Amino acid sequence: MPYDVNQPPARSRRPVRGGALLAVAALAAACLSGCGGPSGPPEAGAGASPSATATDTPTPRPGGTPPSGDAKPADPGAEPGAGTGPLAGKVVVIDPGHNPGNFRHTREINTLVDIGTHRKECDTTGTSTNDGHTEAEFTLDVSHRLRTLLEKQGARVQFTQDDDRPFGPCVDERARIGNKASADAVVSVHADGSGVGNRGFHVILPALVKDGSADTTKIVGPSRELGERIAGTFVRATGSKPSNYVGGGTGLDVRGDLGGLNLSTVPKVFIECGNMRDAKDAALLTSTQWRQKAAQGIADGISTYLLG
């Protein structure tokens, strides 16, 4: 059943491929004609969800400074106890893509690691805008905002990294962190580095992979449900459009070459929030107000998935 942009989409009971993509395609079409965002990429800015506040800032940890791209909590490794609220008892792992220190450790991040099906580089430096705003800064800032929103609902939130280590973790370790936490959901936050004119967001879902040490059999279905939820709420919170260059307008892309997905044993998706190499997308990705809407859209998707 097609998504309604005014309410969370019904959970898909369709096969992993095919029908679910049509549902998100219908959502994209509905957004293009009626979700309130101007023409352009996913960061169009209008149509924020009622609970989103554009001027909100992440809640600082005790004794720390407000999380942002330039200042991190005093104790980034600390995890709050289980809260109260609709998500109490739920564990969410947030994976901010790329460590800000990776560019100083190119030898280490180029080391090959086992991603289940083959060996691949530990990590990359990530991309940046033309004027030097890095993906690593973006992912941490949005992740801090996302953590604040989820903790307000009672979720227990864990990061894979919070600029609290020299580089990494490698993609295989990122997967293990979510697995060890027995996370109810894992979301890896990213921004893309594609060509000029390529705009919009997309959510990356795990392919069905059963090879070597990789076996995504048990997570393909729930990960798709998580990804569909996030795609739908991201549209509504940001007024953004699905990618015009990946996913055929659905906002969803299935991949079997990412170690962070191949090695996960818990529901996990990536979200590419926009294209940092396109000037129009970059203007949104570097906007504090838009980042808050992006965090709200992701948080809404996670919470509706977890609440079923």
N, C-alpha and C positions, 0 to 999 in steps of 0.2 A: 504494500500500500504506500503511495507517495507520502513523503513527509509533509506535515503542515508547519509552516514557518512560525506559527503562533503557539505551537505546543510541541513537546518532545515527540519524536517519531516512535511509532510502535516497534517493538523489538522484532527483528527479522527472523522468520522461521524458514526462509528459503535456502536453497543450496548455496554453498560458499560462492560460487561464481554465478553471474547472470542476473537473477531477479533483483538481488540487493543493489547491484549497480544501477539498474533502472530506477529504483526508488530514489537513489541519491541524484541521479540525473534529473528526475522530476523536481527534486528540491532545488537544484541549480536553476532550472528553468523558472520555477516560481520566484526565486530570488531575483533573477534578471528582470522580471516584470513587476514585482511587487514588494520586495523587502525593504525598499526605501533607500538603498545605497546608490550613489551616483555611478555612472558607467565607469569601468576601470577595474582594478584589481580587488582582491579580497579586502584590502585595507580602506575601503571607501568611507568608513567612519560612521555612517548613519545606522539607525536601527539597533542601538544597544539594548540588551535585555534590561528589564525593569530593575534588576538587582545590581547592574553595573553602574559604577560611579567613575566618571572619567578622571576625576582629580584624586581618587584614592591612591594612597601610597602603601607599599607593603609594611606590615607591622614589624617593628624592630624586635630582635631578641633582647631579653633583659640585659642591660648594660651595654648594648650594642648600638649601632647606628642604623637608620632606615636602610634596608637593602636596596641597592641600585646597581647600575653598571659600574659605578666608581667606588662604592663602599659596600662591603659585605658584613654580615653579622659577626660579632666578636667571637662567637662560638659556633661556627658553621656546622660542626659535627653533632651538635646537640639535637636530640629529638624530644619534643614535648610528650607528656603522657597522654593517654587516650582522653579525648575531650568528650563533651556532651553535644548532642545535636544529631541530625539525621544520619550523618556518616560515622557516628561513634562506632568503634570496633573495626572500621575499614582501614586498610593499609594501602597507601598510594606512594609509589616511587616515581619521582620526577627526575628525568635524565637530561640536564642541560647540555645540549650538544657542544662539544669541544671545550677544552680547558684553555683559559686565556694564556697560560704558560706554554702551550704546545709549540708555538713558533720558536721558542728558545731551546727546544728539545727535539729537533727534527730527526736526529739519529734514533732516539728512543721511539718516537711515534711512527717511524718507518719500519720498525721491527715487525716481522710477520708473526701473526698469531693464528691459531686454529679457529675458524668460524663454523666448524662442523662439516661443511662440504669441501672446503679447501682452505688455504692459508691466505691471509690478507693483512694489509698494514694495520698496526695497532690503532691508529686514529689519524686524523688530519688536522690542519690548523683551522679549518673552516674558511668561510668566505668573508667578504666585507663590502661595504658600499664604496663608491668611487672616491669619496672623501675620507675614507679610513675608519668608519664605524664598523667594528668587527662583529661577526656572527656570535662569537663567544660572549661579548658584552651583552648583546641582545638576548641570548638564550638565558643567561643568568638573571637579567632583570625581569623578564617575563616569568621565569620560574619562581623567583621570589614572590612576585605578585600572585601567582597561581597557588603557591604554598599558603599564603595568608588567607586566600578565599576558601581553600579546602579545610584549613584548620578551624576557621570560623564555623564550619559545619560539623566539626568534631572528628575529622579524619586524622589519622596518624600519618605524617608525611616524612619521607626520607629522600635525600638527594644522593645521586651517584657521585657528584663532585660539586663543590661550592667555592671554587678558586682556593681550595685549602690544601692543595698538593701541587708539586712542580709541574706535572703534566698528567694527561690521561684522566680517568682510567681507560685502558684499552677496551675495544668493543666487546671482547669476550668477558672481561671483568664487569662491564656495565650490565651485561645480561645476568651474570651470577649474582650481582647485588639485588636485583629484583627477585630472582629465584630464592635467594637465601631469606629475604624478607617475607616470603610467601605472599607477595603483594596481590591485592585484589585487582589492581590495574597499574600499568606502567606506561608513562607517556614521555617520549623523547622529544624535546623542543628544539627546533631548528629553523633556519631561514636559508633559502636556496641561493645559488650563485649562477643563474642561467643568463641567457642573452637579453639584450635590450628589447623591449616590447613583449617579453614573456612575463606575464603578471598573474597573480592570484595564489591562493593557498591550495595545498593538497595534503591528504592524510595517507601515510604509507602503511599498508597492511601486510602481515606475513603471508607468503605463499605456502602452499602445502609442500613441505620439504621433509623427506625422510631419507637421509644419506649420511653416512659416517656417524658423527656424534650429534647430528642435528635431527630433531624430530618435532615438527610443529603440529602434528596431528591434533593434539588436544587443545591447542590455543587458536587455531585458524578461525573457528566459529565465534568464540567470545571476543577475539580481537577485532573481527569484522564488526560485531555489534558495537564495541567500544568506538571504533573508528567512525562508523556511521553516525553515532550519537554526537561525537565531537564535530564532525563535518556539518551536521544540521545546526547545532547550537553556535558554532563559529560564524556561520552565515548570519544568524539572527543577532548575535551580539555585536558584530563588527560592521554589518552591512556589506561584507566582502563577497567577492565572487570566487567560485572555484577556478583553479588554474586553467589558463587558455593554452597550455603547452604540455600538460601531463594529465592523464586520466580521462581524456575524452569528454571533458566538461562535467564529470561526476564528482570531482574533488577527492577521488580515491585512486590509489595506485598500489598494485600488488607486486611485491618484490621478494625474490628468494636469494639475493646476493648480500644481504646485510647480516652480519654476525649478531648484532644486537637483537634481531628478530629470530634468526635461525636457532640460537642457543637459549632462547627464553622458554621457560616452562609455565609462565603465567601470562595472562592477556597483556599484550603490549602493542603499541602503535607509535609511529613517528608523525609529527606534524611539521611540514614546511610552511611557515606562516606567510611567506611572500618571497619575492626575488630581490635580493639586495643589490643586484647589478642593474636593475631598471630604476631610473631616477624617480618615477612616480611611486613605485612600490617602496623605494628607499625612504622617501619622505614620510610615509606612513610608519614604516618599521622603526624609524628613529624618533617618532612622536610618543611622548609620555602618555598622552591621552589615549592614543590608539593601542599602545601596549597594554594598558589596563583593560581595554575592551577585548583584546586578544586573550588575555589571561582569564577574563570572565567567560568568554566563549568556551575555552578549553575546560574550565572548572565546571561549567554547566553540563557539558557533555559527559565528563567523568561522573558527576553526581547522578545524572539521570540513568546512566548505565549501572552504577552501583545500586541504585534504589530500585531498578528493574521496572 
